[in-house]
Amino acid sequence: MIIDTHCHLDDSRYIDDIDEVVKRAIDGGVGRFIIPAADPMTLKRAVELSEKYDEIFFSVGVHPYDAVHYDRYELEKYIRHHKCVAVGECGLDYYRLPENEDEVIAEKKLQKEIFIDQIELANKYNKPLIIHIRDASNDSLAILEQYAGEKGGVLHCYNADHQLLRLAKKNFYFGIGGVLTFSNARKLIEVYPKIPTDRLIIETDAPYLTPHPHRGERNEPDFCNFIASKMSELSNISKENICEITTNNAIRLFWS
């Protein structure tokens, strides 16, 4: 079995064929799915899907781009749900900052405050974190080392920053997705062997970051198989063992 630990099945691009998408994935060996809440507007859809399918679970959180819409009370309404397994997708993203210096300072301050509050929420309910980091490794690392609890979490779409590897010692896992199959993923391919095997998990980030050979198409959980095959190639471990290892890792993080 493979677990897709990060797939946005609540996205509108799956409205017309969600049943077929889920069936294809299950037929392809994907046994569980986690929808990471990133947009408060689609959280109810994620909950509905988790209640419709035994195999689908969800998390509660707000993406850093939506920090201005953060409502802790709203998240707490869902975090006690029996299918909620994590807090996130939360974190820091400095890729698209305002041009005005004062606005940059204010935006970073807001993102940090909301990130820390979601970490504290995860600690309160003993949930792992699903972390989004883009162009913000230093600040993210400092916050996680100071605030993250023993439950740890996953660095979603791990950005191949060497310094973040030390979070493995704080019970953090590394989400590996379609980027690993890209021809220009040299940095990730270089860092990949340095990630402890017991800290690897698979994710698609569907409908985004579609792996080779389907780049340009809508991503979906069945494509976990291409990611597992690439991990097998780079690890010199059979695909079957990669699936077993990453599934056990995911179960340990989200369901133990």
N, C-alpha and C positions, 0 to 999 in steps of 0.2 A: 504493500500500500504506500501511496504518496499522500502527504498532506500539503495542500496549497495554503500556506499560512498568511497569505496576503492577496486577496482578489476582490475587486470592487464590483461584486455581482449586483449591488444596488444601483449601479450606473444605468442611465436611461438606454444605453446601447444594448442592454440585454432584455429590455422590456418585452420585445416580440418573440424571443426564442429562449427564455431562461430555462424552460424544461429540457429542451434539446441540449443546451450548453452543459447543464448539470449531468444529464444522462451520458453525453459523450465523455465527460471527465471520469465518471464512475466506471464506465466501460473500459476506459483507458488506465484504470488502476488508482485514480485519485479518490480516496475514501473519506476525506474530510476537507472542509473549506472554512476559512476565517475571513469574514468581511470586516475590514478595519474602518471604523467610522472616521471619516475625515471631514465630512460636511454635515452640519446639524440638520440640513434640509432633507437628507436621505437616510437619516438614522432610523426612522420608523420603517422605511422599506427594508433595511437590513434586518430589523427585528422580525418583520413579517416573513421574510425568506427563511430565517432561522426556525420559525415556528412551522413553516410548511415542509421543510426538508430536515430529516434527522441528521443529515451529514453537514449541515451548515451551522456555523457559530458566528458570533460577531463580537466586536469590541466597541467601547464608547470613547470618543475623543474628538478633538478639534485640531485640524491641520494648522500649522503656523500662519498660512495665508489667510485663514479665517479667524484669527485670534480675536478680532474685534467683535465677533459674534459668540464668543465663549460664554457659556452659561453652566456653571457647575451644578446648579440645582437640576437643570434639565438632564444632565448626564447621570446624576444620582438616581433619577427616576428609572433608569434602565440598567444600571450597573448590578443590581441585585437579581436581574433576570437569570434564570438557570442556564441560558445559552450564551451569556456574556463571559468571555474568557480573558479579557485584557482591557487595558486603558491605552488609547491611541487610535489613530495615528497622530502623535504629537511630537513636538520638537522645535527645531530652529531652521529657518530657511532664509539666507541672506542673498539669494540669487537675484531677486527682483526688489531692490530697495529704492526708495525715492531718491531724487537727485539732490534735494535740499538737505544740508547737513543736519539741521535741527530735526527734520522729519525722519532722517535715518536713525538718529539717537532715540527718538520717541518710538519708532517701529521696533528697534531691537529691544528696548526696555519692555514694551508690551509683550513681544514674543517670549522673552525670558520669564516674565511674571506668569504668563499663562502656562508655559511649559512646566515651571516649578509647581504650580497649583495642580496640574494634572499628575505630576509625579506624586505629590502628597495625597491625591485622591487614590492613586494606585496603592500606595502604602497603607492607607486607611482600610481598604477592602482586600488587601493581600492579593492584588492582581499584578501580572507582569505588564511591562510597557511595550508598546510598538512605537519605535522611535524613527522619526524622519529627520535627517540631517543633510543639508545642502549648503555648501560654502560657509559652514559655521561649526567646524569641528572643535576648535579651541573652546568656544563658549559652551558647546554641548557637553564636551568631556568634563569641563569644570563643574557644570551643574549636576551631571549624572554622578560624578564621584562624590559630590557633597550631599545630594538629596536622595538618590536612588536607594530603595530598600533591598532586602535580601532576595526578594522574588526575581529581581533582574528584569530581563526583557529581551527584545530583539532589535538590532540595528537594521531597519528595513532598507532594502536596496543598498547594502553596504557599499560605501563609496571608496573603498580601498585605501583609506587613510591609515598609515601604519600606527599612528599614535592611539587610534581607537581600539587596536587589538588588545590593549591592556585591560579593556573592559571585560574580556573573557574571564578574568579573575573575580569579577563582581557578578558572575552569573548572567552575563549577557551573551546572546547568540547572534549569529550573523546571517541575515537573509540573503540568499543567493538567487538571482532571477535571470531573466533573459539576457541581461547585459553581458553575462559571462560568455555568451555565444557570439557576441558581436566581433567583427574583424578588428575593430579599433579599441578593444577592451584590454589593451596591453597592461595597464596598471593593475587592474583587478586580477588578471591572469598571473601576474607576478606575485601579488600578495596572497592569492588564494591558498597556496601550499602552506602558508604560515598560520592559517586559521586552524585551531585545534579541531579535529574531526568531531569531537563531541560537542562542538558549538556551531555546527552547520545545520541550517534548515532551508527548505525550498519554498519559493514564492514566485508568483507570476506578475503581480501588480496589474493583473488584467483589469481593464482593457488596454493598458499601456505596456510599453517595453516588450513587445512581442519578440520572442527568440527567433533566431535563424533556424529553419529556412522560411519562416512565415513573416518576416519583417514587412511592414507596410499593411498588414492585415490587423483586424481586431484581435487582441490577445484573449485567451480563455484558459481555464484551469487545465484542460487536457494537455496543453503545451508544457506542463511540468515535466513531461517525459523527455523533451529536448534538453531541458536544463539538467535533469538527472544524468542524461547520457554524456553531456559535456563535463559535468563534475566527475563522472566515472573515468573519462579519458584523462583528465588532469590529475586525478588522485591515484590512478592506476589501481582502482578498486572496481569490482564489478558493479554494473548498474543496480542489480538486485540488492547488493550490500549497501550502496548509496541510499537506495530507497528505505531500507531497513534502518540505517543509521539516522537519517534525517527524520524519519517518522518517530523513532524513539526519542530523539532530541525534542521534537515538537510536543510530543505527549508529556514529556518531563516538564517542559516549560509552561504549557497552557492547561494541562489537565491533571497535574499532580499536586 
